[in-house]
Amino acid sequence: MIRAIVTDIEGTTSSLSFVKEVLFPYARVNLADYVRDNAEEPQVKLLLEATSKEVGVELDTEQAITQLIQWLDEDKKVTPLKSLQGLIWEAGYKKGHFKGHVYSDAAENLKAWRVVGLSLYIYSSGSVYAQKLLFEHTEFGDLTPLFSGYFDTHIGGKKERESYCKIANQLGIPADQVLFLSDIKEELDAAKAAGFETVWLTRDSLPDPTAEHLQVSSFDFINLEM
């Protein structure tokens, strides 16, 4: 019996285009000015220090900006970059420059699952801060009260079995009573290896009945009787 659901964001609850065509370009355009304007703010200062630590060399502000932009252009899942992106996106959300995209079927089913007592969690490569921002500013209102917790790369890579073992341990729920939702096979493989139940979202293509993980095209077709 499924007691908890852990879901990915990009391509699962939310469109890849929103992240790739709205959030990433917004961060790319605004990163340098944001860092320069806020370099002395404690939160940004810590992220700049973390950037230097990541490359093993002491960087000044302009060098750190260059490194962060390089990581962004290479789509690196580096924690200080992800955290900084979250801060930049927060400014964008608050200014009303965009809203967090969530598929209607995801919003409706997440609400329904919460009503029947399931615990809901997010696991994404984007920072926990960025995750909360997205779900706080959606067309369906603030969805953050639906979730009992959030996980990002601090717990480990999403294609690593150990990350899911750690998540199950933190939830205090047997792995086979946790369902993981994603659009990435390697993530689902890692979750399954840790004992999770899995469902593969294929929003832009027809489900393949022969796939290694159960495929569905939307949350409406997810059967929790596992």
Stockholm file with secondary structure:
# STOCKHOLM 1.0

chainA/1-226         MIRAIVTDIEGTTSSLSFVKEVLFPYARVNLADYVRDNAEEPQVKLLLEATSKEVGVELDTEQAITQLIQWLDEDKKVTPLKSLQGLIWEAGYKKGHFKGHVYSDAAENLKAWRVVGLSLYIYSSGSVYAQKLLFEHTEFGDLTPLFSGYFDTHIGGKKERESYCKIANQLGIPADQVLFLSDIKEELDAAKAAGFETVWLTRDSLPDPTAEHLQVSSFDFINLEM
#=GR chainA/1-226 SS CCCEEEECCBTTTBCHHHIIIIIHHHHHHHHHHHHHHHTTSHHHHHHHHHHHHHHTSCCCHHHHHHHHHHHHHTTCCCHHHHHHHHHHHHHHHHTTSCCBCCCHHHHHHHHHHHHTTCEEEEECSSCHHHHHHHHHSBTTBCCGGGCSEEECGGGCCTTCHHHHHHHHHHHTSCGGGEEEEESCHHHHHHHHHTTCEEEEECTTSCCCTTSSSEEESSGGGCCCCC
#=GC SS_cons         CCCEEEECCBTTTBCHHHIIIIIHHHHHHHHHHHHHHHTTSHHHHHHHHHHHHHHTSCCCHHHHHHHHHHHHHTTCCCHHHHHHHHHHHHHHHHTTSCCBCCCHHHHHHHHHHHHTTCEEEEECSSCHHHHHHHHHSBTTBCCGGGCSEEECGGGCCTTCHHHHHHHHHHHTSCGGGEEEEESCHHHHHHHHHTTCEEEEECTTSCCCTTSSSEEESSGGGCCCCC
//
